[in-house]
């Protein structure tokens, strides 16, 4: 089960309409129980373009917390892409629970801690 919390802020001096898109995992597996909860809304279905997204009006300087959960069954691997460039990522925590020992690819970044 993937369970992620994202925080984003409106850095502008005025209210802004913000859209939070979440790309679905590619490859094998079946996606189940998908939900985004943000700004008092609960999204369980894709929009007209087939994207799972939250759209809302965010006050100047305000922060929105989005929680995203889903289950993938039948996938052979899982990649979590943090962005398209090499850059520092702050306040990031990923917890993965599995009934098997983890395997890390050659180009992957190993975790700072491994329990179990």
Beta strands, then each sheet from edge to edge (+ up, - down):
strand 1: 2-9
strand 2: 16-22
strand 3: 30-38
strand 4: 41-43
strand 5: 52-58
strand 6: 63-73
sheet 1: 1+ 6- 3+ 4-
sheet 2: 2+ 5-
end
